[in-house]
Amino acid sequence: MRHMKRAAAAAVITSVALAMAGCSAGSGDGGGTDAGACEPSEGKVNLSFTSWIPGIEEAVAMWNDANPDIQVEVQTGPSGNAGTYQNFFNQLKAGNAPDLGQIEYDALPNFRVQDGLADLGACEEIVAGKDDFVDWTWGQVTLGTESEVYGVPQDSGPMALFYRSDLFEQNGIAVPTTWEEYKAAAEKIRALGGYITNFSQTDINQFAGFVWQAGGEWFANDGDEWTVEMTDDTSKQVADYWQDLIANDLVSTYPAWTDEWNNAYNSGEVWSWNSAVWGANSIASGAPDTAGNWSVAKAPQWNAGESAAGNWGGSSIAVFKGTEHLYEAAKFALWLNTSEESLTSLNETAAIYPATKAGLELPALSEGVPFYGDQPIYDVFAEAAGEVDPDFVWGPTMTQTYADVSDGFKAAVSGSGTLADALATGQDATIAAMEAQSIPVAD
């Protein structure tokens, strides 16, 4: 019953938030549902596209070679919450946003509330492609509406456990199947001078994935107003668990994707990472000296015998309002995320796990991966994908929520306050931000 209520609420969430924010669907240049708004441009078209996906330039080059009249210039930058989203907001305000941008599912509502996205529902090819995508990912880009589409799904991020199988085996430590076992393993590994994992003080998305797996829900909507609950028992359970590991020096706390972070994994100081499927590329690129020594297992469970997975990330390619080439931008976004050659390239360069049904059948996803000892790691993630609760709801100001919680996490890591304190502060800040945008919040 809880999931049924959440699914029903999700269907009205965004429309409620947007109406209260004064952003009626289908308004403005490039954002309407008039089919005439999505017509081919005359002459050669040059599109600008910003992403942070490793190696995406290779897929874009394939498109450019095959489409001389629609050329795409790609610019890469930091991940969304590390700076690219703020750049997008600044560019939208200044009127010089790129034609297309990489936006994770949890951040799409932010951009829609700011009236920054073109409605791809005006493009027949986009609408016709709906059935090509895994159902829940399509729901992520329609934002609870019936006919509007605010991005083309690219991938999903089911989570599992990456671990140094050689180190676990050499030291007689069993691969943990529960979070209780994970802590016990952490104590053994620390006694050997290492850390079982790194707790990132900036990736609140990862922590949200932990809460997701545990059955928590930070946001809900009853059709009239939002409920924000980041301090419920489940969230507190997850926060207290990681706080205990931090307080007892059982995890390292390097900022993710820094040289320190890479060195910790490359040197064998850190033995595992609870991450999404795309993390396969992060480890391979950051810890090249450990090739062949990694494996993937299902995520530890809160209770023995359970089968639940969290989700971290998953992106769409969105078209920004103000583009002069909606048709061409939509055509490129659809090709990038549905063509076999593009999806194969993105999987090879960035371990992208496709959001299309056909993409999940790519030969590359059934093969052993050399960096992971030739294990067919995507079999594990395929199982995890089916164990992710599809009804988890994102709030309408997630980028700000992440930033506010991140400040508290950084303080907790340094010994000032706790993770639970950070969630409480983040909840208050989130409610204030929503109210400032006239988004109704329950008392």
N, C-alpha and C positions, 0 to 999 in steps of 0.2 A: 504494500500500500504506500509505503514511503516513496518508493521509486515512481509509482504511478502519479503521485501528487507532484513530485519534482518534475517529471516529464511534462505534466500539464502546465506547471508554472513556467517551465522553460519556453513554452510556446508563446507566452505573452510578455516575457521579461523585457526584451529589447524594445518592443513597441511601446510599452509603458514608459520605460526610461527615456526614450527618444521624444515621445510626445511631451513629457514634462520638461525636457530640455529645450523644447522649441524647435526640434529638428524633424519635421514631418517627412516621412519617407517619400521619395520621388520628387523632391523639390530641388531646384537649383540646376545650374549648367552641368551637363554630363551625368546627372544623378537621377534623372527621371526614368519612367518606364515607357516612354514614347519610343516605338521602334525606330523612328527617324533619328533618334539620338545615337544610334549605333549603325552608321552607314560608312562604307569605305571612303577614305579620303582620296583626293585627286593627287596624282603624282607620287613621287618617292616620299616615304615617311621615315623619320628618325625618332626612335623612342629612347627614353632614359629609364633605367631600371637600377634600383639599389637593393643589394642583398648582402648577407654575411656568410652564405653557404660556401664552404671550401670547394674550389674547382668548378663553380657554376659557370665560370667563363667558358669552359669547354662546351657545355650544353648550348650556351648562347652563340658560340661560334658555329655550331652545327646549324642553328636556325639562320644565322646571317648568311652562311654559304648557300643555303637553299632558298633564301628569300631576299634577293637583291633589292627589291622595292620596299621592304620593311626591315630596316636595320635597327638593331638594339645595341645601345651602349650601356654596358653594365659597370656599376661602381660598387666596390665592396667596402665594408666598414665593420665596426664592432657589432656584436649581437644586439638585438633590439633594446633590451633594458640596460645594456652597457653604453648606450649613446645614440644608436640609430633612430629609435623612436622619438627621442627628444629632437633630433635633427629633423625628422619628418614634421613634427608639430611646428617647429620654427619655420620650416620651408612652406608649410601650408599657410601660416600666418602672413608670410612675406609674399605669397603668391608665386613661389618658384619651386614647388614640389616636383619630384620626378614623375614621369607618367605612371610607373609601376613601382611597387615596393613589397618587400618581404615582410609579412606581419603574422605573428603567431596568433592562434585562435583566441587565446585569452586576452589579447590586446585589441582585437577587432572592435569590440564594443566601445573602447575608448575613442577610436578614430571616428566611429559612426556618431557618437554623442557630439563630437566636435564638427560634425557635418563635413568630414574630409574625404569621404569615399564615394566613388561613382557606383551607380547601381548597374551591375552587369546583367541584371534581369532584363534589360532592354535588348540584349544581344541573343538572337535566336540560337546560335551555336552553343552558347553557354548553357542556356536552358535545356537544350536537347541533350547536353552531356551529363545531366543530373544522375541518371541511372548508371553511369560509368564509375561513380564514386561509392566508397563504403558509406552506408547510410548516415552514420553518426558524424562523419567528417563533413558531409554536405550540410547537415544541420548546423555545424559550427559556423558556416559562412552565410547562411540565410538569416541568422540571428533571430529565429523565431517567427519570421514573416512567411507569408504564403507565396509571394512572387518576386521578392527582391533578393539579389545575390551580391554580396560585398567582397567576394574574393573567390579564387579557384583553389580548392584544397590541394596541398602538395604532399603532406606526409602526416604521420601520427607518431606519438612517442611513448609506446608501451615500455614500462620499466622492468629491468631485471638486474641481476648481480654479475658484474664483471669482476673476475678474481684471478689472482696469480696462482694457477693450479700447481705450478712447480713448487712454490713456496709452501702452500698448504700441505702438499703431499710430503715434501722433504721433512717437514716439522711435525708430521702426524696430527695435523689439525683438520678435523672434518669440516666440510663446507656447510655453513650454517643454513638451516631450513626455517628457523624461527628467529625473531628478533632477540629472544632470550639467549639462544645459542650464539647469536651474532655478538652479543656483549661478552659472553664467555670466551669466544674466540679472540675478541679484542684484547682481553686481559692477557691471554697467552702470547699474542703477537707483541704486545707492548713489553712484556717481560723479555722478549727476544730483541728488543730495541727498535721495533717497527711500529707502524700504526695500521689498523685494519682498514681505515678509510680516511678521507678528508671531509670535514664538514665545512661547506662553503658558507662564508659570512655574507655573500652577496646574491647567491642563487636561490631566491625565495621560491622560484618556480619549482625547484627540486623539492623543497619542503612541502609545498602545496601538493606535490605528487605523493609524498608520504602520507599526508592527511587524506588524500583521495583514496589511497589503498586501504587505509584504516576505516573508511566509511564515513569520514567527516564531511561536512558541507559548510562552506563559509558564507554562501549567499543563497537566498531563496526569494521567491516573489509570489504573492497570492493573486496577482492581477491588478492590485491597487497600490501596493507599496512593497519596498524591499525590506528584507530582514538580513542584517549583517551579524554573523555569529562566528567570530574567529577565536573565541575563548571557551568553546564548548568542551565537554569532557574528552571527546576524541582528540581534538586539537591539543588540549593540555597534555593528554597522554603521550602524544608524539613529541611535543616540546620537552616534556620532562625526561623522556627517554634520551634524547640527544643532549639535553643539558647535563645529564648524569655522565655521559661519555666525555663531554667537554671538561667538566669539573674534575674528572679523574684522569685527565690527560690520556685518554684512550683513543682520541682521534686528532689528527693534525687539523689546522685551520687556515691553510693557505688560501688566498684569493684564487678562484678558479681560473684556469687558462693563462696563468702567468708563468714566467720562467721557473719560479719556485715550485709551482704546482706540477709542471712538466718534470722537473728534476726529481721531485718526490716519487713520482710514479716510475720514471726511467731508472732511478737508482735502486728501486726495491724498498724504499722507506715506507711506502704506502702500498697495501696489498690488494685492495678491492675498491670498487666504486659502484654505488647503487645509482644506476643511470638509465636513460632511455636508449632506444635502439640506435639513435644517431651517435651515441657516445662511443660506439665502436671505432669511429674515425678519430675522435678526440684522443683516445688512448694510443691508437696506432701512430698518429702524427706526433703526439707529445712524448711518447716513450718508445722510440724506435729500437732501442737496444734490447727490449724485452720481447721482441717478436717471437711467436711460437710458444710463449709461456703463459698465455692467458686463456681463460675459458669463460663461458657464460652459463649461469644457472638461474632458476626461477628466484624471484625476490623472496627474502625471508618473510614469514607470515607472523601475524600477531598471535595466532593460536595454531597449534599443530594440526595439520590436516586440512587447513583452509586453502583456498585458491583465489587470491585477490591480487590484482596488480594496479599500480598507479600509472598515471600518464604524465609525462613531462614534455611539454612542447607540442610540436605539430604546427605546421605553418601553412599559410595561404599566400598566394600572390594576388595583391589587391591593386586596383587602378584608382589613382587619386583624382578627386574632383578637380576640374580645371584642365584636364588633358584635352588636347584638341584632336586626339586620335583614339577615341574609345573603341572603335571596331578593331583597329589593328592591335591595340594593347590587349584586348580580350582574346584575340586570335592567338597572340604569342603566349599569353598566360595559359591558355588551354593546351596548346602544343607542349609547352614546357612540362606540364604535369600529367599528360596522357600519352605522349608518344613513347614507344618502346625505346627508341634510341636515346631520348633525353633521360628517361627514368633509369635506364641502365647506366648512363654516364653519371647521373647524380648519386646512384647507389655506390658506384665504384669510387667516386671522389669524396663523398661525404656520408656514406652509409645511410642515405635517405631511404626511408621505409614508405613506399608509395601509398597514397590515399585512394588510388583507383583499384577496382576489383581485379582488372587484368594485370595491373602492376604487381600485385601480390603473387602472381604466377610467373614472374620473371625467372628465367633459368638461373640468374645470378643469386637469387634468394634461396635456392635449394642446394647450392654448392658449398663445399667446405671453404672456410676462410683461412688462408695460410697464417696470418698473424695470430689467429686463435687456434693454432695447432690443427688446422684443417677441420675444425668443428663446424658443422652447418648451424651457425649461431642463430640464423633467422627462424629456425624451427622453434627455438625457445621464445622468441618475440612474437611469433604467430600465435602461440598458445597464450602468452600474456595479453595480447591484444583482445582476445576473447574473454578475458577476465577483468577488463577495465569497465567500471560502471559508466555507461554512456550518458547518464543523466546529471553528471556533476555540472554545476552551474557556475559560470564566471560572472563576476560583478562588472558594473559599467565603468569603473575607474581603476582597473587592475594595475596599470603602469604606476600610478600614484601609490596604490596600496603596496606594491612591491618595494617601491622606494622608501616608504615610511617604515615598513617592517625591516628592511635591510639595515636602516640606521640602528634599530634596536638590536638586531643580530650582531652587528659589529661591536656594539657596546657589550653585549653578553659574552662574546668571545674574549674580550679584553678584561672580563671580570666585573663589569659594571652592569648590574641587572641580570635578568634571565631571559631565555627565549620566550617564556610565557609572558613576561612583562612586555616584550617587544610586540607580541601578538595583541595584547590589550591596548597598547599605544597605537598600533596600526589600525585596530578597529575604530578607535575614537577618531583618528585622522581620516579614515575612509568615510565614516558617517559625515564628518564635517565637509569633506570634499563633495560628497553627493548632495548634501543639503545646499551647498553653495551653487550647485548647478540646477537647483530646483527639482531634484530627483527625490520622490517621496520615500522616506525611511520610517519603518515601524519604530515605535517607542520601545 
